[in-house]
Amino acid sequence: MEELEITQSNPGAYSDDAVVTLDWKEHIRLRPGMYIGKLGDGSSQDDGIYVLIKEIIDNAIDEFVMGNGRTIEVAIKDQRVTIRDYGRGIPLGKVIDCVSKINTGAKYDSKVFKKAVGLNGVGSKAVNALSGSFTAQSIREGKTKIVEFERGEIISDLPEEPSNLRSGTIISFVPDEKVFGHYHFISEYIEQMLWNYVFLNNGLTIWYNGTKMQAKNGLLDLLQRNINGNPLVYPIIQIKDEDFECAFTHSGRQYGEEYYSFVNGQHTTQGGTHQAAFREALVKTIRDFYKKDFDPSDIRQCMVAAISIKVQEPVFESQTKTKLGSQLMEPDGQSIRNYIGDILKKQLDNYLHMNSDVAEALLRRIMQSEKERKDFANIKKLAKESVKKVSLHNKKLRDCRIHYNSNDNRRLETTLFITEGDSASGSITKSRDVNTQAVFSLKGKPLNCYGLTKRVVYENDEFNLLQSALNIEEGVENLRYNYIVIATDADVDGMHIRLLMLTFFLQFYPDVVKSGHLYILQTPLFRVRNKKKTIYCYTDEERVSAIAELGPNPEITRFKGLGEISPEEFKNFIGPNMRLDPILLRKLSEIPDLLSFYMGRNTPDRQVFIMDNLRMEEDLVNAEA
């Protein structure tokens, strides 16, 4: 139970009647952000519906880590998620308590769950409370127990029965549309989550909708899957210890640093003390090995790394566990910084001594980065001075008050809209939420930066100001907005601007895309209305459906550009029900090949592609008819 003070608008009303007590499910449903971060419709990989899946899988992973069950089955059909593990099964007499009583669970006992992901028995209760339908089944010692819930309320409590099924737990749920609205699962997000579990747990097999996921080489396999075709300066280096593993290399073509960091199997997308310790230890070890005082940025430039650490009773900064706050390795009390530093000092130093070819390749990469940094030094200095001069009167950026790299509880909502021209930015600016939504206005079509070096980011005023607004010069660690949304007209010029902006991010800041921060804004193509109702349509199919719903002779407006939509109407399209298309890099996507094909020289292959996919105007007219 949680006691909340609710003060009415009349100060004199603060009395015994003004203090109410909510039960566990009411509190979770009233304040879901405290438990799952944010809601969302499934467009973003950190939306609440994916956190619900993760919370249940975390429990199954904890069973695996403790040596119970080597297979997890995940199935999603018609919005129903079913997760089956083959662990010990919840004790049958405690099934109801474990999924519906806050502060109930075995993870308080570190002897039972030594290095658990799920914390303090909260996760499954949050899933239960936020699901329209939730079923928990435990199979244990030849018996089974099934309990069904709706929005946290028990609707069926079946008695224990004999069972010949293998021991384990089966959780099935449907996220509640009353909480999440009209949501959809994006399979790529779920696959990436499940692959991460497999990479971090050797010997684990996950079946997802009938597809088998399994890995043999831990984080080395993770990096190979995520390199996206970039050439490597040297083969991936993998280092393992009892509670720590890392794998890293340097890319030959991309800029910045890219990290995949984990704590007890949890993807800490915002890093934390373990990631900071790794970055520091890597620099110190390499400096000592070469006996040169390299600049840290030269050592880490173009580096891609995966880090995993197991910590007893880890402290995260929130229930969603995206950033580690722990400083110590319990129970011995050694600092995480010293623990990781000692491992790298010994093992990486040994590796470089034993692999002179890798040591030479790494040194060349560091020297190249140093040369590039010095070549860019004067340009960067002038660019930063330019940014400082215009920062107080930057007409391109209309900033918001809250930022992603702050500790505000609305930080996950922070959004930067990148718009074309003043008319579109004007409508968005007038209708935006000034606390969490910012607008950056392009003056027209940006430069095609394919094939250019990062020097262009500093020499081009628009790119330089955008980089400064996002705060991504040194990587995504201090990114100022969770959502970077390209908002252009749905015409040929708008599509071209989208491609040019995608080229900018993929060329110079691919980690922004890979970490799931880049989106395309969907805006309606049509407004269909009569005197009683207005329907906004995003496709021709929706327009036809709206006409059928409203009856004969409705008023139909075709929006040719964002500037034609009034600020009052625009509030509907960038509010809580905003439609976003995430920019996803699939496993087979290779960034250099993608950019070369679409943004490089006009090759015969691209000409054939255009001709094969070209639709003539009469074809579109016939299709509409």
GUZA-381298 format. One record per residue (C-alpha): residue number from 1; residue in one letter; x, y negated, z. Coordinates in steps of 0.02 Angstrom, whole numbers, plus 50000, padded with zeros to 5 digits. Example, Ala and Ser with C-alpha at 12.3 -4.5 7.8 and 13.67 -1.06 7.14 Angstrom:
<pts>
   num   residu    east   north      up
     1        a   50615   50225   50390
     2        s   50684   50053   50357
</pts>
This chain:
<pts>
   num   residu    east   north      up
     1        m   50000   50000   50000
     2        e   50058   49824   49964
     3        e   49988   49670   50047
     4        l   49972   49513   49939
     5        e   49928   49338   49993
     6        i   49804   49260   49872
     7        t   49769   49076   49901
     8        q   49614   49004   49821
     9        s   49612   48835   49734
    10        n   49535   48757   49890
    11        p   49676   48749   50020
    12        g   49547   48760   50157
    13        a   49496   48933   50093
    14        y   49657   49013   50157
    15        s   49580   49124   50290
    16        d   49563   49309   50334
    17        d   49454   49332   50180
    18        a   49590   49263   50066
    19        v   49712   49404   50108
    20        v   49675   49565   50013
    21        t   49758   49735   50012
    22        l   49784   49826   49848
    23        d   49808   50013   49837
    24        w   49956   50083   49739
    25        k   49875   50094   49567
    26        e   49790   49923   49579
    27        h   49956   49841   49618
    28        i   50044   49927   49472
    29        r   49904   49879   49352
    30        l   49900   49700   49417
    31        r   50090   49677   49408
    32        p   50152   49803   49276
    33        g   50305   49695   49240
    34        m   50376   49738   49411
    35        y   50379   49923   49360
    36        i   50405   49932   49171
    37        g   50479   49763   49125
    38        k   50352   49704   48995
    39        l   50203   49769   48900
    40        g   50217   49738   48711
    41        d   50135   49832   48569
    42        g   50278   49950   48527
    43        s   50369   49835   48406
    44        s   50517   49816   48525
    45        q   50620   49960   48591
    46        d   50604   49894   48770
    47        d   50414   49883   48764
    48        g   50321   49965   48907
    49        i   50253   50115   48811
    50        y   50433   50177   48785
    51        v   50475   50146   48968
    52        l   50329   50262   49013
    53        i   50405   50400   48906
    54        k   50578   50369   48978
    55        e   50518   50377   49158
    56        i   50447   50553   49134
    57        i   50598   50614   49034
    58        d   50714   50545   49169
    59        n   50634   50665   49292
    60        a   50662   50811   49171
    61        i   50843   50757   49145
    62        d   50872   50752   49332
    63        e   50816   50934   49338
    64        f   50939   50978   49199
    65        v   51081   50886   49285
    66        m   51049   50988   49442
    67        g   51065   51148   49338
    68        n   50880   51186   49312
    69        g   50816   51206   49134
    70        r   50915   51175   48975
    71        t   50770   51128   48860
    72        i   50647   50982   48857
    73        e   50502   50974   48735
    74        v   50426   50807   48682
    75        a   50273   50792   48572
    76        i   50175   50638   48520
    77        k   50011   50653   48427
    78        d   49868   50527   48414
    79        q   49949   50419   48551
    80        r   49955   50565   48674
    81        v   50130   50601   48742
    82        t   50169   50774   48810
    83        i   50334   50811   48898
    84        r   50379   50986   48955
    85        d   50534   51036   49053
    86        y   50590   51206   49116
    87        g   50656   51153   49286
    88        r   50600   51209   49457
    89        g   50428   51131   49442
    90        i   50353   51010   49568
    91        p   50311   51100   49732
    92        l   50129   51148   49704
    93        g   50067   51074   49865
    94        k   50144   50906   49821
    95        v   50090   50882   49638
    96        i   49960   50750   49682
    97        d   50077   50659   49801
    98        c   50223   50658   49678
    99        v   50122   50574   49540
   100        s   50006   50462   49641
   101        k   50087   50410   49804
   102        i   50216   50271   49800
   103        n   50376   50307   49897
   104        t   50351   50495   49880
   105        g   50484   50603   49798
   106        a   50638   50711   49823
   107        k   50760   50579   49761
   108        y   50778   50503   49933
   109        d   50872   50663   49976
   110        s   51040   50649   49888
   111        k   51072   50834   49923
   112        v   50928   50879   49807
   113        f   50961   50747   49672
   114        k   51142   50691   49685
   115        k   51161   50577   49535
   116        a   50982   50546   49481
   117        v   50917   50427   49349
   118        g   50740   50408   49415
   119        l   50733   50305   49573
   120        n   50633   50327   49732
   121        g   50483   50417   49660
   122        v   50407   50264   49574
   123        g   50417   50307   49388
   124        s   50285   50443   49371
   125        k   50163   50342   49477
   126        a   50183   50192   49361
   127        v   50150   50305   49211
   128        n   49995   50376   49296
   129        a   49924   50206   49343
   130        l   49955   50132   49169
   131        s   49882   50280   49073
   132        g   49702   50297   49018
   133        s   49726   50485   49035
   134        f   49862   50574   49136
   135        t   49882   50760   49170
   136        a   50015   50840   49280
   137        q   50044   51027   49279
   138        s   50175   51119   49381
   139        i   50223   51302   49356
   140        r   50321   51376   49500
   141        e   50350   51550   49572
   142        g   50216   51632   49465
   143        k   50081   51503   49502
   144        t   50020   51342   49420
   145        k   49933   51184   49480
   146        i   49845   51058   49364
   147        v   49782   50885   49412
   148        e   49700   50759   49294
   149        f   49687   50570   49317
   150        e   49611   50419   49230
   151        r   49698   50255   49265
   152        g   49768   50330   49425
   153        e   49603   50400   49489
   154        i   49589   50589   49512
   155        i   49453   50662   49401
   156        s   49500   50845   49415
   157        d   49596   50938   49549
   158        l   49601   51121   49500
   159        p   49652   51254   49628
   160        e   49816   51348   49609
   161        e   49807   51494   49490
   162        p   49923   51637   49441
   163        s   50030   51601   49286
   164        n   50154   51698   49180
   165        l   50226   51539   49102
   166        r   50407   51491   49132
   167        s   50434   51376   49280
   168        g   50435   51190   49247
   169        t   50329   51034   49236
   170        i   50213   50975   49099
   171        i   50160   50792   49097
   172        s   50036   50729   48968
   173        f   49973   50550   48956
   174        v   49896   50417   48843
   175        p   49950   50237   48878
   176        d   49798   50133   48926
   177        e   49738   50016   48788
   178        k   49661   49906   48924
   179        v   49838   49869   48981
   180        f   49941   49880   48820
   181        g   49810   49825   48693
   182        h   49823   49893   48517
   183        y   49993   49978   48522
   184        h   50090   50096   48408
   185        f   50240   50209   48433
   186        i   50390   50183   48318
   187        s   50469   50354   48296
   188        e   50645   50284   48268
   189        y   50647   50208   48442
   190        i   50595   50372   48522
   191        e   50721   50472   48420
   192        q   50862   50355   48471
   193        m   50813   50372   48654
   194        l   50808   50561   48643
   195        w   50973   50573   48548
   196        n   51056   50470   48686
   197        y   50995   50596   48815
   198        v   51069   50737   48711
   199        f   51237   50650   48685
   200        l   51253   50621   48872
   201        n   51207   50796   48927
   202        n   51309   50933   48845
   203        g   51210   51094   48837
   204        l   51041   51005   48834
   205        t   50919   51039   48692
   206        i   50773   50923   48656
   207        w   50633   50967   48537
   208        y   50542   50815   48470
   209        n   50385   50854   48368
   210        g   50467   51016   48313
   211        t   50638   50941   48271
   212        k   50788   51006   48369
   213        m   50912   50885   48445
   214        q   51077   50947   48513
   215        a   51255   50883   48525
   216        k   51422   50966   48565
   217        n   51546   50824   48584
   218        g   51459   50699   48696
   219        l   51496   50515   48664
   220        l   51606   50555   48516
   221        d   51451   50620   48426
   222        l   51356   50464   48480
   223        l   51483   50347   48401
   224        q   51492   50449   48241
   225        r   51303   50437   48225
   226        n   51302   50249   48253
   227        i   51454   50191   48154
   228        n   51343   50158   48001
   229        g   51474   50187   47868
   230        n   51603   50061   47930
   231        p   51781   50123   47900
   232        l   51879   50160   48059
   233        v   52053   50096   48096
   234        y   52095   50259   48187
   235        p   52001   50417   48240
   236        i   51884   50399   48389
   237        i   51974   50414   48557
   238        q   51877   50512   48688
   239        i   51921   50513   48873
   240        k   51833   50621   49003
   241        d   51838   50634   49192
   242        e   51720   50715   49317
   243        d   51602   50565   49330
   244        f   51660   50457   49184
   245        e   51670   50474   48996
   246        c   51711   50349   48859
   247        a   51739   50353   48673
   248        f   51798   50206   48569
   249        t   51878   50151   48407
   250        h   51903   49994   48305
   251        s   51804   49959   48147
   252        g   51887   49892   47992
   253        r   51744   49782   47933
   254        q   51633   49717   48072
   255        y   51657   49575   48195
   256        g   51631   49563   48381
   257        e   51618   49704   48509
   258        e   51485   49838   48517
   259        y   51444   49943   48670
   260        y   51333   50090   48711
   261        s   51339   50102   48900
   262        f   51252   50224   49017
   263        v   51233   50258   49203
   264        n   51173   50432   49254
   265        g   51105   50451   49078
   266        q   51011   50285   49081
   267        h   51048   50168   48934
   268        t   51106   50008   49018
   269        t   51075   49893   48870
   270        q   51135   49742   48968
   271        g   51293   49826   49031
   272        g   51342   49792   49210
   273        t   51489   49826   49325
   274        h   51543   49985   49234
   275        q   51551   49899   49065
   276        a   51645   49750   49136
   277        a   51768   49870   49220
   278        f   51797   49964   49057
   279        r   51830   49804   48958
   280        e   51953   49744   49090
   281        a   52041   49912   49108
   282        l   52060   49934   48920
   283        v   52146   49764   48903
   284        k   52263   49797   49049
   285        t   52312   49972   48989
   286        i   52348   49915   48811
   287        r   52447   49765   48871
   288        d   52552   49878   48984
   289        f   52578   50007   48845
   290        y   52641   49881   48716
   291        k   52722   49771   48849
   292        k   52642   49618   48769
   293        d   52522   49491   48843
   294        f   52390   49502   48706
   295        d   52237   49392   48714
   296        p   52091   49502   48775
   297        s   51983   49449   48626
   298        d   52117   49512   48505
   299        i   52118   49683   48588
   300        r   51929   49701   48591
   301        q   51888   49621   48423
   302        c   51799   49745   48307
   303        m   51791   49876   48445
   304        v   51647   50001   48456
   305        a   51635   50094   48621
   306        a   51522   50210   48718
   307        i   51536   50222   48908
   308        s   51451   50339   49031
   309        i   51470   50345   49219
   310        k   51384   50447   49354
   311        v   51355   50355   49517
   312        q   51272   50420   49675
   313        e   51129   50305   49728
   314        p   51159   50174   49591
   315        v   51093   49998   49615
   316        f   51011   49923   49461
   317        e   50949   49746   49439
   318        s   50769   49801   49407
   319        q   50656   49955   49399
   320        t   50689   49963   49210
   321        k   50874   49997   49250
   322        t   50954   49902   49105
   323        k   51101   49830   49203
   324        l   51207   49911   49339
   325        g   51240   49809   49494
   326        s   51334   49939   49598
   327        q   51512   49894   49645
   328        l   51563   50057   49731
   329        m   51575   50242   49691
   330        e   51481   50326   49833
   331        p   51512   50416   49947
   332        d   51702   50387   49947
   333        g   51682   50198   49933
   334        q   51808   50174   49791
   335        s   51764   50026   49682
   336        i   51697   50062   49507
   337        r   51827   49939   49441
   338        n   51973   50036   49517
   339        y   51898   50206   49473
   340        i   51883   50167   49287
   341        g   52048   50072   49288
   342        d   52142   50223   49357
   343        i   52066   50342   49228
   344        l   52109   50232   49079
   345        k   52282   50189   49146
   346        k   52326   50374   49152
   347        q   52232   50454   49008
   348        l   52235   50316   48877
   349        d   52419   50282   48907
   350        n   52457   50468   48887
   351        y   52353   50477   48729
   352        l   52443   50331   48646
   353        h   52613   50403   48691
   354        m   52563   50571   48615
   355        n   52482   50496   48458
   356        s   52604   50371   48387
   357        d   52505   50352   48225
   358        v   52351   50294   48323
   359        a   52459   50178   48428
   360        e   52530   50099   48270
   361        a   52358   50079   48190
   362        l   52289   50000   48349
   363        l   52436   49880   48357
   364        r   52406   49827   48176
   365        r   52222   49795   48214
   366        i   52267   49688   48366
   367        m   52396   49588   48266
   368        q   52269   49561   48127
   369        s   52141   49498   48252
   370        e   52272   49383   48327
   371        k   52313   49312   48156
   372        e   52129   49284   48114
   373        r   52099   49200   48282
   374        k   52245   49081   48257
   375        d   52193   49045   48077
   376        f   52018   49004   48139
   377        a   52078   48905   48291
   378        n   52072   48732   48212
   379        i   51910   48770   48121
   380        k   51830   48835   48282
   381        k   51889   48681   48377
   382        l   51812   48564   48249
   383        a   51654   48669   48241
   384        k   51633   48667   48430
   385        e   51660   48480   48435
   386        s   51528   48462   48300
   387        v   51406   48568   48400
   388        k   51438   48464   48557
   389        k   51403   48303   48461
   390        v   51236   48363   48396
   391        s   51183   48470   48545
   392        l   51096   48325   48631
   393        h   51003   48277   48471
   394        n   50999   48440   48376
   395        k   50851   48421   48259
   396        k   50868   48601   48204
   397        l   50838   48678   48376
   398        r   50686   48648   48483
   399        d   50737   48746   48635
   400        c   50635   48829   48772
   401        r   50659   48820   48960
   402        i   50690   49004   49000
   403        h   50828   49107   48918
   404        y   50866   49293   48902
   405        n   51032   49277   48994
   406        s   50947   49203   49147
   407        n   50871   49292   49297
   408        d   50695   49227   49266
   409        n   50559   49360   49271
   410        r   50497   49303   49098
   411        r   50667   49322   49016
   412        l   50610   49473   48913
   413        e   50481   49361   48826
   414        t   50609   49236   48762
   415        t   50597   49211   48574
   416        l   50686   49107   48442
   417        f   50588   49079   48280
   418        i   50700   49046   48130
   419        t   50589   48951   48007
   420        e   50607   48879   47832
   421        g   50581   48692   47817
   422        d   50498   48563   47926
   423        s   50316   48602   47888
   424        a   50323   48781   47953
   425        s   50430   48734   48103
   426        g   50309   48593   48142
   427        s   50160   48709   48159
   428        i   50256   48834   48266
   429        t   50332   48697   48375
   430        k   50162   48623   48414
   431        s   50082   48790   48457
   432        r   50226   48880   48545
   433        d   50249   48918   48730
   434        v   50383   48790   48778
   435        n   50440   48900   48922
   436        t   50490   49053   48820
   437        q   50481   49009   48634
   438        a   50611   48907   48538
   439        v   50617   48856   48355
   440        f   50768   48840   48239
   441        s   50729   48756   48072
   442        l   50826   48798   47914
   443        k   50844   48659   47786
   444        g   50809   48779   47643
   445        k   50892   48935   47577
   446        p   51048   48975   47680
   447        l   51212   49024   47599
   448        n   51234   49203   47537
   449        c   51379   49252   47649
   450        y   51405   49428   47579
   451        g   51589   49463   47554
   452        l   51644   49306   47647
   453        t   51748   49304   47806
   454        k   51686   49241   47973
   455        r   51771   49077   47933
   456        v   51610   49027   47843
   457        v   51514   49036   48009
   458        y   51617   48890   48074
   459        e   51630   48794   47911
   460        n   51443   48803   47873
   461        d   51351   48681   47987
   462        e   51189   48780   47985
   463        f   51271   48947   48029
   464        n   51378   48863   48161
   465        l   51228   48782   48245
   466        l   51129   48946   48238
   467        q   51274   49043   48314
   468        s   51287   48912   48451
   469        a   51099   48916   48484
   470        l   51102   49105   48502
   471        n   51265   49104   48603
   472        i   51331   49257   48509
   473        e   51507   49202   48460
   474        e   51584   49324   48584
   475        g   51450   49460   48562
   476        v   51273   49493   48622
   477        e   51313   49500   48808
   478        n   51257   49319   48835
   479        l   51122   49312   48701
   480        r   50997   49174   48744
   481        y   50840   49252   48666
   482        n   50773   49430   48674
   483        y   50678   49412   48511
   484        i   50758   49332   48358
   485        v   50614   49313   48237
   486        i   50633   49265   48054
   487        a   50473   49170   48011
   488        t   50459   49134   47824
   489        d   50321   49118   47696
   490        a   50258   49279   47619
   491        d   50314   49229   47444
   492        v   50467   49258   47336
   493        d   50567   49115   47413
   494        g   50520   49171   47588
   495        m   50575   49349   47551
   496        h   50740   49284   47482
   497        i   50772   49184   47640
   498        r   50738   49340   47744
   499        l   50869   49435   47644
   500        l   50996   49296   47664
   501        m   50969   49290   47852
   502        l   50979   49480   47865
   503        t   51144   49471   47770
   504        f   51210   49343   47895
   505        f   51171   49453   48045
   506        l   51225   49618   47968
   507        q   51387   49542   47903
   508        f   51444   49453   48060
   509        y   51334   49509   48206
   510        p   51274   49688   48172
   511        d   51261   49720   48359
   512        v   51115   49597   48364
   513        v   51022   49711   48242
   514        k   51080   49875   48318
   515        s   51027   49822   48492
   516        g   50851   49786   48430
   517        h   50840   49597   48441
   518        l   50799   49551   48259
   519        y   50621   49545   48191
   520        i   50513   49481   48048
   521        l   50356   49384   48094
   522        q   50195   49442   48013
   523        t   50072   49303   47978
   524        p   49900   49320   47898
   525        l   49879   49308   47711
   526        f   49692   49272   47719
   527        r   49561   49195   47831
   528        v   49387   49266   47806
   529        r   49245   49183   47901
   530        n   49062   49140   47910
   531        k   48970   49028   48033
   532        k   48980   49158   48171
   533        k   49149   49242   48156
   534        t   49326   49217   48089
   535        i   49440   49363   48041
   536        y   49624   49344   47998
   537        c   49688   49472   47873
   538        y   49869   49526   47851
   539        t   49841   49639   47700
   540        d   49721   49655   47553
   541        e   49646   49807   47638
   542        e   49605   49704   47792
   543        r   49530   49567   47680
   544        v   49414   49693   47594
   545        s   49363   49763   47763
   546        a   49329   49588   47833
   547        i   49219   49543   47683
   548        a   49119   49703   47709
   549        e   49099   49664   47894
   550        l   49044   49483   47874
   551        g   48921   49514   47734
   552        p   48890   49418   47573
   553        n   48981   49258   47522
   554        p   49100   49228   47667
   555        e   49226   49086   47653
   556        i   49396   49156   47601
   557        t   49557   49056   47621
   558        r   49724   49116   47551
   559        f   49871   49051   47654
   560        k   50012   49013   47533
   561        g   50135   48959   47667
   562        l   50156   48943   47856
   563        g   50138   48755   47842
   564        e   49957   48776   47785
   565        i   49909   48857   47951
   566        s   49857   48728   48081
   567        p   49944   48728   48251
   568        e   49780   48777   48335
   569        e   49768   48931   48225
   570        f   49953   48970   48241
   571        k   49931   49000   48428
   572        n   49841   49162   48382
   573        f   49990   49226   48282
   574        i   50135   49192   48402
   575        g   50044   49230   48565
   576        p   50025   49393   48661
   577        n   49957   49482   48507
   578        m   50098   49425   48392
   579        r   50136   49551   48254
   580        l   50321   49586   48230
   581        d   50412   49703   48113
   582        p   50576   49760   48192
   583        i   50732   49772   48084
   584        l   50787   49952   48103
   585        l   50949   50033   48047
   586        r   50913   50215   48013
   587        k   51044   50351   48038
   588        l   51089   50358   47853
   589        s   51096   50169   47834
   590        e   51272   50111   47797
   591        i   51288   49923   47818
   592        p   51426   49894   47688
   593        d   51330   49993   47556
   594        l   51166   49906   47597
   595        l   51242   49733   47583
   596        s   51338   49776   47426
   597        f   51184   49845   47338
   598        y   51061   49706   47382
   599        m   51172   49553   47403
   600        g   51328   49591   47299
   601        r   51356   49568   47114
   602        n   51216   49606   46993
   603        t   51260   49788   46962
   604        p   51174   49905   46837
   605        d   51111   50009   46984
   606        r   51020   49860   47056
   607        q   50947   49814   46886
   608        v   50876   49990   46870
   609        f   50806   49980   47047
   610        i   50719   49814   47009
   611        m   50644   49878   46847
   612        d   50583   50038   46929
   613        n   50499   49941   47071
   614        l   50437   49788   46976
   615        r   50249   49759   46981
   616        m   50175   49647   46847
   617        e   50038   49520   46887
   618        e   49908   49616   46788
   619        d   49950   49772   46890
   620        l   49914   49678   47051
   621        v   49750   49610   46982
   622        n   49696   49785   46929
   623        a   49746   49854   47098
   624        e   49638   49725   47186
   625        a   49492   49760   47070
</pts>
